[in-house]
Amino acid sequence: MRIALLSYRSKPHCGGQGVYVRYLSRGLLDLGHEVEVFSGQPYPELDDGVTLTPVPSLDLYRETDPFRTPHWREIRDLVDVAELGVMWSAGFPEPWTFSLRAAKALRARAGEFDVVHDNQCLGSGLLSLQRAGVPLVTTVHHPITHDRRVDLAAARGRRKLTLRRWYGFLRMQKRVARRLPEMLTVSHSSAEAISEDFAVPRDRLRVVPLGVDHEVFRPSERPRVPGRIVAMASADTPLKGVGTLLEAVAKLRTERHVELVLVAKPTPGGPTERLIDDLSISDAVRTVHGIADDELAELVGTAELACVPSLYEGFSLPAVEALACGTPLVASRAGAIPEVVGEDGEAAQLVEPADPEALARALGDLLDDPERRRRMGAAGRERALRRYSWPSVAAATVDCYTEAIEKTRARGAGAAGAGHR
């Protein structure tokens, strides 16, 4: 097949979208398919043989200059004007404006692709491709309605108003989701949430779990660092539960040596940095970001424990990466995490989300029990090998492409028949 894979932003080493695009495109290529990735900034890292077609935005949220105002010479067309206007009014325009740009690029190349696969955008521009008879599949990792609820619950005063505006794109995503015929998601938990929040019939959602590169994420040959706990957070938001973990670490360090390595880039002066200062644990917390997969695997593989303290996850790649590294895990009993990690106590110890006392107790108990850590690590590696493979993700996704193509042809034939009558 000739596949167009769309991703409105594809940060390579942080967050699920860039990882998904890279490994899915590799798996599709290995199966003999042609893959062209259409992406906005930040662009993904892709394997040789996968084509990248940039679909540049105004890059209004670049890490070095977030919420920037571009020079007037950067404005190319009315879509750019709309993108800037939405940002100026406190909204988040990227899913919408990317879909308009990508749809324009694909309409100009009609006939070159057998299927278009959207990754999490759900922008209204996709509907023009559907009307043109293009077979269309979309992956929704989880409905962003969960992020919105958690952020609003934590916000105070005017911040609530700006957050409501920021999440305004969800109205579009709900509308588009209800009109798309083929939808993939990464867990049964996400499927239930999408069905409920987006009012999509459950039987239109197909579950294809994500994978992990078992050759990169594997047990380290180096010894584990005593007291080291590693956690990954793709965003400095309440949903990731970093605050709960920091409070737990503050409790732990009163009775033992611990080192928390946080794979994240906290917002300067933001909630994570402020809480580290308030708890006086800057000497026990180290943050790293922008590291390659092999460096991340080595970091996870040399930790005594990994932690996923999120309030909600649609899947949790960090959890699967920890399992693959043979690193025992302490994680929240939230969203898809129990579904991903398996029976409580086997490869992961589950705790209630947003409970620093319970999290500190679980971490401390495991740090005191090396034999239990060894058993859990071995069980996690075995689970990752058995259940989470990118080749199987690619193969299952191709099955969905085939169904989408057949259904699109059937709809076209039905419309032609109706026209003759």
Sequence and secondary structure as in RCSB ss.txt:
>XXXX:A:sequence
MRIALLSYRSKPHCGGQGVYVRYLSRGLLDLGHEVEVFSGQPYPELDDGVTLTPVPSLDLYRETDPFRTPHWREI
RDLVDVAELGVMWSAGFPEPWTFSLRAAKALRARAGEFDVVHDNQCLGSGLLSLQRAGVPLVTTVHHPITHDRRV
DLAAARGRRKLTLRRWYGFLRMQKRVARRLPEMLTVSHSSAEAISEDFAVPRDRLRVVPLGVDHEVFRPSERPRV
PGRIVAMASADTPLKGVGTLLEAVAKLRTERHVELVLVAKPTPGGPTERLIDDLSISDAVRTVHGIADDELAELV
GTAELACVPSLYEGFSLPAVEALACGTPLVASRAGAIPEVVGEDGEAAQLVEPADPEALARALGDLLDDPERRRR
MGAAGRERALRRYSWPSVAAATVDCYTEAIEKTRARGAGAAGAGHR
>XXXX:A:secstr
 EEEEEES   TTSSHHHHHHHHHHHHHHHTT EEEEEE SS     TT EEEE     TT TTSTT    GGG 
 SHHHHHHHHHHHTT   HHHHHHHHHHHHHHTTTTS SEEEEES   TTHHHHHHTT  EEEE SS THHHHHH
HHHH  THHHHHHHHHTTHHHHHHHHHTT S EEES HHHHHHHHHHHT  GGGEEE    B TTTSS  SS  E
EEEEEEE SSSSGGG HHHHHHHHHHHTTTS  EEEEES   TTSHHHHHHHHHT TTTEEEE S  HHHHHHHH
HTEEEEEE  S  SS HHHHHHHHTT  EEEES TTHHHHH SBTTTEEEE TT HHHHHHHHHHHHT HHHHHH
HHHHHHHHHHHH BHHHHHHHHHHHHHHHHHHHHHHHHHHHHHHH 
